């Protein structure tokens, strides 16, 4: 940062314009406030620099609201937005869950003449889907003269996210071309909406498709279906594939495997997966293991795991663990439970 300030001071003293270099360096640090100040005072502002700063603001949750004030500042200085400007602003609207800002930008988008731009139009559609305005999203989708695979995927994802799997399936059936994201969107949607049989059936169908190879998102989406249906053999096949292709390192996949084995009665295998996750364990890892032990009557072992959790400085998980304590006490009136509970006082 000191070096950047020295360069800035040197350019000011010598009348050299290094605004582009300075802003790019400041965004690498990042120091968005300083970068904004440099742009504001620069005699040679341009659309590229405004877009760089809008993009940076849109990528930082605590600063996303600043995208819009910068956008208005840009317009006041006579710079017209391009399709990239709108892409970044639509992303910020999604993160802020603001359909009103999105609709306002949609109007600007149309007036700016960028509707034919497929990438920007898909970004707009995706924003409407993610903030829950599916009616506007579908209207936009139906009016688009050209739709790419990402456009179909975005609309399907919107339906799936808000529980309309029939709407998602209709589009899935109409798609001229499907990619892995298309299949994974449907499988994930069925799993999230607790329609596990349909998720598993679609996964098995996907395995027969040429050129479609599951990734870590697909695996993390299908494993909950295996857990809830007791489809252990398919789950074991998924684990073998995950390990062979390096997906076991993904925490979502390993946590899903842990939960599957715990729910399918393979508590010893769940322990093995839990230990393999090691220092990367999160709330889901600990909670799934404790729940698994509780359900299988190993209440004292569950409390021992709780002690390990505290040693690991994971006391923030206490609330979730106490929910498991209640489950243990309700399901297993064993003396060891009460002995373990007394030790926590």
C-alpha positions as CSV (number, residue, x, y, z in Angstrom):
1,X,0.0,0.0,0.0
2,X,2.9,2.4,0.8
3,X,4.4,1.8,-2.6
4,X,1.0,2.5,-4.3
5,X,0.8,5.8,-2.4
6,X,4.3,6.7,-3.4
7,X,3.5,6.1,-7.1
8,X,0.3,8.2,-6.6
9,X,2.3,11.1,-5.1
10,X,4.9,10.9,-7.8
11,X,2.3,11.1,-10.6
12,X,0.6,14.1,-8.9
13,X,3.8,16.0,-8.5
14,X,4.9,15.3,-12.1
15,X,1.6,15.6,-13.9
16,X,1.6,12.0,-15.1
17,X,-1.6,10.2,-15.5
18,X,-1.3,6.7,-14.2
19,X,-5.0,6.3,-13.1
20,X,-5.5,2.9,-14.8
21,X,-2.3,1.4,-13.2
22,X,-3.1,2.8,-9.8
23,X,-6.7,1.6,-9.8
24,X,-5.7,-1.9,-10.9
25,X,-3.1,-2.1,-8.2
26,X,-5.5,-0.8,-5.5
27,X,-8.2,-3.4,-6.6
28,X,-5.6,-6.1,-6.2
29,X,-4.9,-5.1,-2.5
30,X,-7.9,-4.4,-2.4
31,X,-8.5,-0.9,-1.2
32,X,-11.8,0.1,-2.9
33,X,-12.2,3.4,-1.0
34,X,-8.8,4.7,-2.2
35,X,-9.5,3.4,-5.8
36,X,-12.8,5.2,-5.8
37,X,-11.1,8.4,-4.6
38,X,-8.4,8.1,-7.4
39,X,-11.1,7.7,-10.0
40,X,-13.2,10.5,-8.7
41,X,-10.3,13.0,-8.9
42,X,-8.8,11.7,-12.1
43,X,-9.0,14.1,-15.1
44,X,-9.1,11.1,-17.5
45,X,-12.0,9.0,-16.4
46,X,-13.3,6.4,-18.8
47,X,-15.9,3.6,-19.0
48,X,-13.3,0.8,-18.5
49,X,-12.2,2.2,-15.1
50,X,-15.8,2.7,-14.0
51,X,-16.6,-0.9,-14.9
52,X,-13.5,-2.2,-13.1
53,X,-14.6,-0.4,-9.9
54,X,-18.3,-1.4,-10.3
55,X,-17.1,-5.0,-10.7
56,X,-15.0,-4.8,-7.6
57,X,-17.8,-3.4,-5.5
58,X,-20.2,-6.1,-6.8
59,X,-17.7,-8.8,-5.6
60,X,-17.6,-7.5,-2.0
61,X,-20.8,-8.1,0.0
62,X,-20.2,-5.1,2.3
63,X,-19.8,-2.7,-0.6
64,X,-22.3,-4.0,-3.2
65,X,-24.7,-1.1,-2.6
66,X,-22.0,1.3,-3.8
67,X,-22.2,-0.1,-7.3
68,X,-25.3,1.9,-7.9
69,X,-24.1,5.3,-6.6
70,X,-21.0,4.7,-8.8
71,X,-23.2,3.9,-11.7
72,X,-25.2,7.1,-11.3
73,X,-21.9,9.1,-11.0
74,X,-20.7,7.5,-14.2
75,X,-23.9,8.5,-16.0
76,X,-23.6,12.1,-14.6
77,X,-20.1,12.3,-16.0
78,X,-21.5,11.4,-19.5
79,X,-20.3,7.8,-19.7
80,X,-22.9,5.4,-21.2
81,X,-22.9,1.8,-19.8
82,X,-22.1,-1.2,-21.9
83,X,-23.2,-4.8,-21.5
84,X,-20.4,-5.5,-19.0
85,X,-21.7,-2.7,-16.7
86,X,-25.1,-4.3,-16.6
87,X,-23.6,-7.8,-15.9
88,X,-21.9,-6.5,-12.8
89,X,-25.0,-4.5,-11.7
90,X,-27.3,-7.5,-12.2
91,X,-25.0,-9.5,-10.0
92,X,-25.1,-6.9,-7.3
93,X,-28.9,-6.9,-7.4
94,X,-28.9,-10.6,-7.0
95,X,-26.7,-10.4,-3.9
96,X,-28.8,-7.6,-2.4
97,X,-32.0,-9.5,-3.3
98,X,-33.4,-6.4,-4.8
99,X,-35.9,-6.9,-7.6
100,X,-36.9,-3.2,-7.6
101,X,-33.3,-2.2,-8.4
102,X,-33.3,-5.0,-11.0
103,X,-36.4,-3.7,-12.7
104,X,-35.0,-0.2,-12.8
105,X,-31.8,-1.5,-14.4
106,X,-33.9,-3.6,-16.8
107,X,-35.4,-0.4,-18.1
108,X,-32.0,1.2,-18.6
109,X,-30.8,-2.0,-20.2
110,X,-33.5,-1.9,-22.8
111,X,-33.0,1.8,-23.5
112,X,-29.3,1.2,-23.9
113,X,-30.0,-1.2,-26.7
114,X,-28.3,-4.3,-25.2
115,X,-31.3,-6.7,-25.3
116,X,-29.9,-8.7,-28.2
117,X,-26.7,-9.4,-26.2
118,X,-27.3,-13.0,-25.1
119,X,-24.8,-13.0,-22.2
120,X,-26.2,-9.8,-20.6
121,X,-29.8,-10.9,-21.2
122,X,-29.1,-14.2,-19.5
123,X,-27.5,-12.3,-16.6
124,X,-30.7,-10.3,-16.3
125,X,-32.8,-13.5,-16.4
126,X,-30.7,-15.1,-13.8
127,X,-31.1,-12.1,-11.5
128,X,-34.9,-12.3,-11.8
129,X,-34.8,-16.0,-11.0
130,X,-32.6,-15.7,-8.0
131,X,-34.6,-12.9,-6.4
132,X,-37.8,-14.8,-6.8
133,X,-39.6,-12.8,-9.6
134,X,-40.2,-15.9,-11.7
135,X,-43.0,-14.3,-13.6
136,X,-40.8,-11.6,-15.0
137,X,-38.0,-14.1,-15.6
138,X,-40.3,-16.4,-17.6
139,X,-41.7,-13.4,-19.6
140,X,-38.1,-12.4,-20.5
141,X,-37.3,-16.0,-21.3
142,X,-40.3,-16.4,-23.6
143,X,-39.5,-13.1,-25.4
144,X,-35.8,-13.9,-26.1
145,X,-35.3,-14.6,-29.8
146,X,-32.2,-16.7,-29.1
147,X,-31.5,-18.7,-26.0
148,X,-28.2,-20.4,-25.0
149,X,-27.9,-23.4,-22.8
150,X,-27.0,-21.1,-19.8
151,X,-30.3,-19.3,-20.4
152,X,-32.3,-22.5,-20.1
153,X,-30.3,-23.6,-17.1
154,X,-30.9,-20.2,-15.3
155,X,-34.7,-20.5,-15.8
156,X,-34.7,-24.1,-14.7
157,X,-32.7,-23.2,-11.6
158,X,-35.1,-20.5,-10.7
159,X,-38.0,-22.9,-10.8
160,X,-36.1,-25.5,-8.8
161,X,-35.0,-23.0,-6.2
162,X,-38.6,-22.0,-5.4
163,X,-40.0,-25.5,-5.5
164,X,-41.6,-25.6,-8.9
165,X,-40.1,-28.8,-10.2
166,X,-42.8,-29.3,-12.7
167,X,-41.9,-26.0,-14.4
168,X,-38.2,-27.0,-14.3
169,X,-39.0,-30.5,-15.7
170,X,-41.0,-28.9,-18.5
171,X,-38.1,-26.8,-19.6
172,X,-35.6,-29.7,-19.2
173,X,-37.7,-31.7,-21.6
174,X,-37.9,-28.9,-24.1
175,X,-34.1,-28.1,-24.1
176,X,-32.5,-28.6,-27.5
177,X,-29.2,-29.4,-25.9
178,X,-28.3,-30.2,-22.3
179,X,-25.0,-30.0,-20.5
180,X,-23.9,-31.2,-17.1
181,X,-25.2,-28.1,-15.4
182,X,-28.7,-28.9,-16.8
183,X,-28.7,-32.4,-15.3
184,X,-27.2,-31.2,-12.0
185,X,-29.7,-28.4,-11.7
186,X,-32.6,-30.9,-11.9
187,X,-31.0,-33.5,-9.6
188,X,-30.1,-30.8,-7.0
189,X,-33.6,-29.4,-7.3
190,X,-35.3,-32.7,-6.7
191,X,-33.0,-33.4,-3.7
192,X,-33.5,-29.9,-2.1
193,X,-37.3,-30.3,-2.5
194,X,-37.1,-33.8,-0.9
195,X,-38.1,-35.6,-4.0
196,X,-35.3,-38.1,-3.6
197,X,-36.7,-40.9,-5.8
198,X,-36.9,-38.6,-8.8
199,X,-33.4,-37.2,-8.0
200,X,-32.0,-40.8,-8.0
201,X,-33.9,-41.8,-11.1
202,X,-32.6,-38.8,-13.1
203,X,-29.0,-39.4,-11.9
204,X,-29.1,-43.0,-13.1
205,X,-30.5,-41.8,-16.4
206,X,-27.7,-39.1,-16.6
207,X,-25.1,-41.9,-16.3
208,X,-26.3,-43.3,-19.6
209,X,-25.8,-40.0,-21.4
210,X,-22.7,-39.8,-23.6
211,X,-20.3,-37.0,-22.8
212,X,-22.0,-36.1,-19.4
213,X,-19.6,-36.7,-16.5
214,X,-20.6,-35.9,-12.9
215,X,-18.7,-33.3,-11.0
216,X,-18.5,-32.5,-7.3
217,X,-21.7,-30.5,-7.4
218,X,-23.6,-33.4,-9.0
219,X,-22.2,-35.8,-6.3
220,X,-23.1,-33.6,-3.4
221,X,-26.6,-33.3,-4.8
222,X,-27.2,-37.0,-5.3
223,X,-25.8,-38.3,-2.0
224,X,-28.6,-36.9,0.1
225,X,-31.0,-38.9,-2.1
226,X,-29.0,-42.0,-1.4
227,X,-29.0,-41.2,2.3
228,X,-32.8,-40.8,2.5
229,X,-33.6,-43.7,0.3
230,X,-31.1,-46.1,1.9
231,X,-29.5,-46.6,-1.6
232,X,-26.2,-47.7,-0.1
233,X,-24.9,-49.5,-3.1
234,X,-25.3,-46.4,-5.3
235,X,-23.8,-44.3,-2.6
236,X,-20.7,-46.6,-2.4
237,X,-20.4,-46.3,-6.2
238,X,-20.5,-42.5,-5.9
239,X,-17.8,-42.6,-3.2
240,X,-15.5,-44.8,-5.4
241,X,-16.0,-42.3,-8.3
242,X,-15.4,-39.3,-6.0
243,X,-12.1,-40.8,-4.7
244,X,-10.9,-41.8,-8.2
245,X,-11.5,-38.3,-9.6
246,X,-10.3,-36.2,-6.6
247,X,-13.8,-35.0,-5.5
248,X,-13.6,-36.5,-2.0
249,X,-11.5,-33.5,-1.0
250,X,-14.5,-31.3,-1.6
251,X,-16.1,-30.7,1.8
252,X,-19.6,-30.8,0.5
253,X,-19.0,-34.2,-1.1
254,X,-17.2,-35.7,2.0
255,X,-19.9,-34.3,4.4
256,X,-22.6,-35.8,2.2
257,X,-20.8,-39.2,2.2
258,X,-20.5,-39.0,6.0
259,X,-24.2,-38.3,6.4
260,X,-25.1,-41.1,4.0
261,X,-23.1,-43.7,5.8
262,X,-24.5,-42.5,9.2
263,X,-28.1,-42.7,7.9
264,X,-27.6,-46.0,6.2
265,X,-26.4,-47.7,9.4
266,X,-22.7,-47.8,8.5
267,X,-21.5,-45.8,11.5
268,X,-18.0,-47.3,11.4
269,X,-17.6,-46.2,7.8
270,X,-19.0,-42.8,8.8
271,X,-16.3,-42.6,11.5
272,X,-13.7,-43.3,8.9
273,X,-14.9,-40.5,6.6
274,X,-15.2,-38.2,9.6
275,X,-11.5,-38.8,10.5
276,X,-10.4,-38.4,6.9
277,X,-12.0,-35.0,6.8
278,X,-9.8,-34.1,9.7
279,X,-9.0,-30.4,10.3
280,X,-11.4,-29.3,7.5
281,X,-14.5,-30.3,9.5
282,X,-17.3,-27.8,9.7
283,X,-20.6,-27.6,11.5
284,X,-22.2,-30.1,9.1
285,X,-19.4,-32.7,9.7
286,X,-19.6,-32.6,13.5
287,X,-23.4,-32.5,13.6
288,X,-23.8,-35.4,11.2
289,X,-21.4,-37.5,13.2
290,X,-23.0,-36.7,16.5
291,X,-26.5,-37.3,15.1
292,X,-25.3,-40.6,13.6
293,X,-23.9,-41.8,17.0
294,X,-27.1,-40.7,18.8
295,X,-29.4,-42.5,16.4
296,X,-27.4,-45.7,16.7
297,X,-27.5,-45.7,20.5
298,X,-23.8,-44.7,21.0
299,X,-24.7,-41.8,23.3
300,X,-21.6,-41.8,25.4
301,X,-19.4,-41.7,22.3
302,X,-21.5,-38.8,21.1
303,X,-20.6,-36.9,24.3
304,X,-17.0,-37.8,23.9
305,X,-17.1,-36.3,20.4
306,X,-18.6,-33.2,22.0
307,X,-15.6,-32.9,24.3
308,X,-13.3,-33.2,21.3
309,X,-15.3,-30.4,19.6
310,X,-14.7,-28.1,22.5
311,X,-11.0,-28.9,22.5
312,X,-11.0,-28.0,18.8
313,X,-12.3,-24.5,19.7
314,X,-15.6,-25.3,18.1
315,X,-17.8,-24.1,21.0
316,X,-20.0,-22.3,18.5
317,X,-21.5,-25.6,17.6
318,X,-22.9,-26.0,21.1
319,X,-26.5,-25.0,20.2
320,X,-26.6,-27.6,17.5
321,X,-25.1,-30.2,19.8
322,X,-27.6,-29.6,22.5
323,X,-30.4,-30.3,20.0
324,X,-28.7,-33.7,19.5
325,X,-28.6,-34.1,23.3
326,X,-32.3,-33.7,23.4
327,X,-32.6,-36.3,20.6
328,X,-30.4,-38.8,22.6
329,X,-32.4,-38.3,25.8
330,X,-35.7,-38.7,24.0
331,X,-34.7,-41.8,22.1
332,X,-32.4,-43.5,24.6
333,X,-33.3,-43.4,28.2
334,X,-30.1,-45.1,29.1
335,X,-28.2,-44.3,32.3
336,X,-25.1,-43.5,30.4
337,X,-26.9,-40.5,28.9
338,X,-27.7,-39.0,32.3
339,X,-24.1,-39.7,33.5
340,X,-22.8,-37.9,30.5
341,X,-25.2,-35.0,30.9
342,X,-24.1,-34.5,34.6
343,X,-20.5,-34.1,33.5
344,X,-21.5,-31.1,31.4
345,X,-22.9,-29.1,34.3
